[in-house]
Amino acid sequence: MIIVMKSGSTQEQVEAVERKLRDLGFQTHPIYGEVKTVIGAVGDKRLVKPHSIIHMDGVENIVPIMSPYKLVGRELISEDTIIDVDGVPIGGKELAVMAGPCAVESEEQLMEAAVKIKETGAKILRGGAFKPRTSPYSFQGLEEEGLKLLAQVGKETGLKIVTEVVDTRDVELVSQYADILQIGARSMQNFRLLSECGKADKPVLLKRGLSATIEEWLMAAEYILSAGNPNVILCERGIRTFETATRNTLDINAIPVVKERSHLPIIVDPSHATGNWRWVEAAAKASIAAGADGLMIEVHPDPSSATSDGQQSLKPEKFVELIKALKPIAQAVNRTI
């Protein structure tokens, strides 16, 4: 529910309402506006009798939050959230571009990709150190050595780092090296992992599950916010349907739907959505036109020798061409890239 305070209510009155709500078992989230202050209260509404709050000094009204995702939805926070990744904004006018290899293989491979990525103006390097795979016999990543390479290349190029965390036991370790913690599609409903990342002090990129509805996806984000971390970036990466021509089916509809229902930024991963580098550009253009706040694109110096997802990875020179092709699309929707 939302507690609307009267115009001119004092800080002491706001704090008194917060204390009352916390005593009743609610999490409180005050939002201070120019005219009024509102307090978001998240918890079991059966625990509170409305009259015990409405008669408190400074309280004007109590408004129920109807959506199941209280912190993620727009009922509590109406303005778009912009995530600040150590000076790099995600969710504002400038589109965020995250690019790099699916898996970190070597310093040379990572640095070659990173240099080209930076030349385009992209500011975030992606790369997998922990690689959960369908087959237990496939390459599983370099783990901490991969994290060290990411951090080293990030420091040398000035790029921020996003990489996946797959286990609650690794959240602290990955946080030491990465600027953004990625939760992959397979882990979207690993609620222990969501909560653990919610306790971290790093932004979290939450990919949509293979067969997850938009509501399930937003509820997964709610786990992270409810644990204390407000810095969540949603990532649409295609869902599993009956179609087999592409790796997944890119749900363009999800972009405007999420924009309407949530204040969190949303980016799109056209590489996983299509599964083929030849279709990445078209899917990326469509995503920006639909209102996405950024893109995550796989780039590899030599896709034919990639240990993971080579068929959907762009060569660095193709990535440069892609960014050039996206500029007029961005401009048409009043964004920059």
C-alpha positions in Angstrom: 0.0 0.0 0.0 1.0 3.6 -0.4 0.7 6.1 2.5 0.1 9.6 1.1 1.3 12.3 3.5 -0.3 15.8 3.6 1.4 18.8 2.0 3.7 20.3 4.6 4.0 17.1 6.7 7.1 17.1 8.8 10.1 14.8 8.7 9.2 13.6 12.2 5.6 12.7 11.1 7.0 10.7 8.2 9.4 8.9 10.4 6.7 8.1 12.9 4.5 6.5 10.2 7.5 4.5 9.0 8.2 3.3 12.6 4.6 2.2 13.0 4.7 0.3 9.7 8.0 -1.4 10.5 6.6 -2.5 13.9 3.8 -4.1 12.0 6.2 -6.0 9.8 6.3 -3.9 6.7 9.2 -2.7 4.6 9.0 1.0 4.0 10.1 3.0 1.0 9.6 6.8 1.4 9.6 9.0 -1.7 10.0 12.7 -1.1 8.3 14.9 -3.8 8.3 18.6 -4.2 4.8 18.9 -2.9 4.0 15.7 -1.0 5.8 12.7 0.5 4.5 9.1 0.0 5.6 6.0 1.8 5.5 2.7 0.1 4.7 -0.1 2.5 5.4 -3.7 1.4 4.1 -6.6 3.4 1.0 -8.5 4.4 -1.8 -5.9 4.4 -3.9 -8.1 6.8 -1.5 -7.1 9.5 -2.6 -3.5 9.6 -6.0 -1.9 10.4 -6.3 1.2 8.1 -7.7 3.4 11.0 -4.4 2.8 12.9 -2.5 4.6 10.2 -5.0 7.1 8.7 -5.4 8.9 12.0 -1.7 9.5 12.5 -0.5 13.1 12.3 0.4 14.1 8.7 -1.4 11.2 7.0 -3.7 12.2 4.2 -4.7 8.9 2.5 -4.0 5.2 2.1 -3.9 3.8 -1.4 -3.7 0.0 -2.1 -1.1 -1.3 -4.6 -3.0 -3.6 -6.9 -0.2 -5.2 -8.8 1.6 -8.3 -7.2 5.0 -6.6 -7.8 5.0 -3.7 -5.4 8.5 -2.3 -5.8 8.9 -3.1 -9.4 5.6 -1.6 -10.6 4.7 2.0 -11.4 2.1 2.4 -8.7 4.8 3.3 -6.1 7.5 4.8 -8.5 6.0 6.4 -11.6 9.2 7.9 -13.1 11.6 5.7 -15.1 14.5 4.5 -13.0 18.0 5.2 -14.4 20.7 2.8 -13.1 24.1 4.4 -12.5 26.9 1.9 -13.1 29.8 3.8 -11.8 29.1 6.8 -14.1 27.5 4.8 -16.9 23.7 5.4 -17.0 21.3 2.6 -18.1 17.7 3.8 -18.7 18.2 7.4 -19.8 18.3 9.0 -23.2 21.6 7.4 -24.1 21.2 3.7 -25.1 23.4 1.3 -23.2 25.4 -1.2 -25.2 26.9 -4.3 -23.6 29.1 -6.4 -25.9 31.7 -9.1 -25.8 32.2 -12.8 -26.1 29.8 -15.4 -24.7 32.7 -17.0 -22.8 36.1 -15.6 -21.7 38.7 -17.8 -23.4 42.0 -15.9 -23.2 43.4 -12.4 -22.5 44.1 -11.9 -26.2 40.6 -12.9 -27.3 39.0 -10.6 -24.7 41.3 -7.6 -25.3 40.8 -7.8 -29.1 37.0 -7.7 -28.7 37.2 -5.0 -26.0 39.3 -2.6 -28.0 36.8 -2.7 -31.0 33.8 -2.5 -28.7 35.2 0.7 -27.1 35.9 2.2 -30.5 32.2 2.3 -31.2 31.4 4.2 -28.0 30.0 1.2 -26.1 30.9 1.3 -22.4 30.2 -2.2 -21.0 32.1 -5.4 -21.7 30.2 -8.7 -21.4 31.8 -12.0 -21.0 31.1 -15.3 -19.2 33.5 -16.7 -16.6 31.0 -19.2 -15.3 29.2 -20.9 -18.1 26.2 -23.2 -17.2 25.7 -25.4 -20.3 23.0 -27.8 -21.3 25.6 -30.6 -21.6 28.0 -31.3 -18.6 30.7 -32.0 -21.2 30.6 -28.6 -22.8 33.1 -25.8 -21.8 32.1 -24.5 -18.4 34.1 -21.4 -18.3 37.4 -20.2 -16.7 35.7 -19.3 -13.5 37.8 -17.1 -11.2 40.6 -16.8 -13.8 38.0 -15.6 -16.2 36.8 -13.0 -13.7 40.4 -11.8 -13.3 40.8 -11.4 -17.0 37.6 -9.4 -17.3 38.6 -7.1 -14.5 42.1 -6.6 -16.0 40.8 -5.9 -19.5 38.1 -3.6 -18.0 40.7 -1.6 -16.1 42.9 -1.3 -19.2 40.1 -0.2 -21.5 37.9 1.7 -19.1 34.9 -0.6 -19.9 32.5 -1.6 -17.2 32.1 -5.4 -16.7 28.9 -7.5 -16.7 29.2 -11.2 -16.1 26.9 -14.0 -14.9 26.7 -15.4 -11.4 25.1 -18.9 -11.2 25.5 -19.9 -7.6 24.7 -18.2 -4.3 28.1 -19.1 -3.1 29.7 -17.1 -5.9 27.9 -13.8 -5.4 30.6 -12.3 -3.2 33.4 -13.5 -5.5 31.8 -12.2 -8.7 31.0 -8.9 -7.0 34.7 -8.4 -6.4 35.4 -8.3 -10.1 32.2 -7.3 -11.9 30.3 -4.0 -12.1 27.0 -5.7 -12.9 25.9 -9.1 -11.8 24.0 -11.0 -14.5 21.3 -13.6 -13.6 20.9 -15.9 -16.6 17.6 -17.1 -18.1 18.0 -20.6 -16.5 18.4 -18.9 -13.1 15.5 -16.4 -13.3 13.5 -18.3 -10.7 16.4 -19.4 -8.5 14.9 -17.4 -5.7 17.8 -18.0 -3.3 20.1 -16.5 -5.9 17.8 -13.6 -6.6 17.7 -12.8 -2.9 21.4 -13.1 -2.5 22.0 -10.7 -5.4 19.5 -8.4 -3.7 21.8 -8.1 -0.8 24.8 -7.2 -3.0 25.8 -3.6 -3.7 26.1 -4.2 -7.4 23.4 -3.6 -10.1 21.8 -6.8 -11.3 20.9 -7.6 -14.9 18.0 -10.1 -14.9 17.4 -12.1 -18.0 13.9 -13.4 -18.8 13.5 -17.1 -18.3 13.1 -19.5 -21.3 9.3 -19.9 -20.7 8.6 -17.1 -18.3 5.6 -14.8 -18.5 6.2 -11.1 -18.1 4.5 -11.2 -14.7 6.8 -14.1 -13.6 9.8 -12.1 -14.8 8.7 -8.9 -12.9 8.1 -11.0 -9.8 11.6 -12.4 -10.0 12.8 -8.7 -10.1 10.7 -8.1 -7.0 12.7 -10.7 -5.1 15.9 -8.6 -5.8 14.3 -5.3 -4.9 12.6 -6.7 -1.8 16.0 -7.9 -0.5 17.3 -4.3 -0.7 18.8 -3.8 -4.1 16.9 -1.3 -6.2 19.3 -1.4 -9.2 17.8 -4.0 -11.5 18.1 -4.0 -15.3 15.7 -6.3 -17.1 16.9 -8.2 -20.3 14.6 -9.7 -22.9 16.5 -12.5 -24.7 13.7 -14.4 -26.4 11.4 -17.1 -25.2 10.9 -20.7 -26.2 8.0 -21.2 -28.6 7.1 -23.8 -31.3 9.3 -22.0 -33.8 12.6 -23.7 -34.7 14.0 -21.5 -37.4 15.5 -19.2 -34.7 17.1 -20.2 -31.4 14.4 -18.4 -29.5 11.5 -16.1 -30.3 12.2 -12.4 -29.5 9.2 -11.0 -27.7 9.2 -7.4 -29.0 5.8 -7.0 -27.2 7.6 -7.3 -23.9 9.3 -4.0 -24.3 6.3 -1.7 -24.3 4.5 -3.9 -21.8 7.3 -3.8 -19.3 7.7 0.0 -19.9 4.0 0.4 -19.0 4.1 -1.8 -16.0 7.5 -1.2 -14.5 9.9 1.7 -13.9 12.9 -0.5 -14.4 15.1 -0.2 -17.5 14.8 -3.0 -20.1 17.5 -4.0 -22.6 17.4 -6.7 -25.3 19.8 -9.5 -26.2 19.2 -10.1 -30.0 22.1 -12.6 -30.1 20.4 -15.2 -27.9 17.0 -14.3 -29.3 17.9 -15.1 -32.9 20.8 -17.5 -32.5 22.3 -16.4 -35.8 24.6 -13.4 -36.4 23.0 -12.6 -39.7 19.7 -11.7 -38.0 21.1 -9.8 -35.0 21.0 -6.4 -36.8 17.4 -6.6 -37.7 16.4 -7.7 -34.2 18.5 -4.9 -32.7 16.9 -2.3 -34.8 13.4 -3.5 -33.9 14.3 -3.5 -30.2 15.4 0.1 -30.3 12.4 1.2 -32.3 10.1 -0.5 -29.7 11.7 1.5 -26.9 14.4 -0.7 -25.4 17.0 1.1 -23.2 19.9 -0.8 -24.6 21.3 -4.0 -26.1 23.5 -6.9 -25.2 25.4 -8.3 -28.2 27.9 -11.2 -28.5 31.1 -10.2 -30.2 34.0 -12.6 -30.9 37.3 -12.0 -32.8 37.0 -15.5 -34.4 33.5 -16.9 -34.1 34.4 -20.1 -35.9 36.7 -21.1 -33.1 34.5 -19.8 -30.2 34.0 -22.3 -27.3 30.4 -21.1 -26.9 27.7 -19.6 -29.2 30.0 -18.8 -32.2 27.1 -19.0 -34.6 25.4 -16.0 -33.1 28.5 -13.9 -32.4 29.4 -10.9 -34.6 33.0 -10.3 -35.7 34.3 -7.0 -34.3 34.1 -5.3 -37.7 30.5 -6.4 -38.1 29.8 -5.0 -34.7 31.2 -1.6 -35.7 28.9 -1.7 -38.8 25.9 -2.6 -36.6 26.4 0.4 -34.3 26.6 2.7 -37.3 23.3 1.2 -38.6 21.6 1.7 -35.3 22.3 5.4 -35.0 19.5 6.7 -37.3 17.0 4.3 -35.5 18.0 5.7 -32.2 17.7 9.2 -33.4 14.2 8.5 -34.8 13.0 7.6 -31.3 14.8 10.5 -29.6 17.6 8.4 -28.2 21.4 8.4 -28.8 23.9 5.5 -29.1 
